[in-house]
Amino acid sequence: SESDNIMGGVYRSAEIPDITIETFEPIAALIYIVGKGEFAVDQFSAAKEYLEDTSYDFTNYTDGTVYTEAVVTAILHSEPTEMPQYVDEDETRHIRLLSVKYPGLMYNIIFMKATNGKSYLYDRGAGVCVLAPDIIVERMIG
């Protein structure tokens, strides 16, 4: 029903396979703060092999593949946990994964720091919440 879908999502024909974090095959991510507005605050750059035919400025380039892979691995292989009851909205980020396979689409993972001090990743499409790996916590909030 409409009330069950207030958070939105990707609408597709039933004949089209569902896009999951695994089938999306992410290679990079844009990190956003979302609130009264939304703005990009960071990125996990793709490996150079994906950027060589672009106008990307490699002056301060850092390959962010390790971060992208940490997010994917956590969602796919970590023990699911309960969603935190209270989160620090100032420490919430949207990790918008990018894919060569699906250009123009972003797969959104929500990073949340809970008031209990733990940090989480939430894949709304899969309904999976996991503890965020240390490498992601360090990158998101230092």
N, C-alpha and C positions, 0 to 999 in steps of 0.2 A: 504494500500500500504506500501511498504518498508519505504518510507520517513515518513509516519505517525507513524512508530514504532521505531524511532531512540533511544528511551530510553529503549528498550527491554521489557521483560515481561515474563510471563509464557505462554507457548504454549501448548494447549491441544486439544483433540478431542471435537467437538461440543456437543457430547453426555455426556461428563464429566461436572458436575456442576462447575461453577466458584468458586474459593476459595475467600472468603471475610474475612475481619478482624473478623467478627462474627463467621463464620463457621470454621475459622482456630483455634479458641479457644486457644489463646496464654496464656502461663503460666509464661513466663520469656522473657528477651531480652538481646541482646548484643548491646552495643553502640559503633559505629565506627565513626571515622573521615575519610572521603574519599577525596582525592585530588590527588596529584602525586602518592601517594601510599594509602594504607588504613590500619588502625590499630585500634584494640579495645582499648577503653579508659575507659570503665565502663560496668556494667551489672546490670540488674534488676534480682536478683536471684529468682528462683522459690521457692514456699513454701516447707518446709522441707519434706512434704509427697511425693513430686516428686523426692527427692534427697536421701532418706534413703538407697536405694539399690545401691548407687554409691560410688565412692571413694572421694566424695566431702569433702573438709576440712572445718569443721564447726567452726574453731577457730575464725574467724572474720566474721561469717555469719550474714547477715541481710536479712530478707525476703523482696524481692522487689515487691511482688504482688501488693501492693498499687500503685506503679508506672505503672506497666503493665496495671492494670485495669483503671488507669487514662487516659492512651493513648487510650485504646479501647473505653471507655465511651466518651471521647472527639470526636473521629472520628464518632461514631455512633449517638451521641445525641446533639452535639453542633451545633449552627447555622453555616452553611457553609459561608465562606467569600472568597473574591477575593485573588488570589495568590499575594504575595507581589511583587512589581516591582523590588526592589533591596534588596539583602540580604548580610549580612556579611558572606562571605565564611568561615572565621575563626571560626564562631559560628554555622556552619551547622553540624548536626550529622545525622547518619543513625541509627534508632532504629530498629534493626532486631529482630522481635518477633519470639519466639520459641514455638512449640506446641508438645504435646504428640500425638495428632491426626495425625500430619503430620511430623514424625521424618525425619530429614535431609533437610527439607525445612525451609526457613525463610521468614517471611512476613515483607516487608520493609516499614517503615514509616519515612518520612524525617522531621527532626526538623530544623527549620530555624529561625534565628533572623534577622529581616528586619532592614534596615537602619532607618526606622521610629520608632524604639525602641520596636515594638511589636514582639512577637514570635509566630510561627505557626507550626502546624503539617500538613503534606501533605501525603495523601494516594493516590499514583499514580494509583493503580489498580482501585479504586473507583472514582478517579478524584475529591476527596474531600479535601478541605483545610479549616482548622479551627484554631481559636486562641488556642495556647497551654495553658493548665491549669497551674496555678502558681506553683503547686507542680513539674511539669515537667520542667518548666523554671528554677526553683531553682536548681533542680538536674542536669540539662544540663550545665548551665552557672553560677550558684551561685548567 
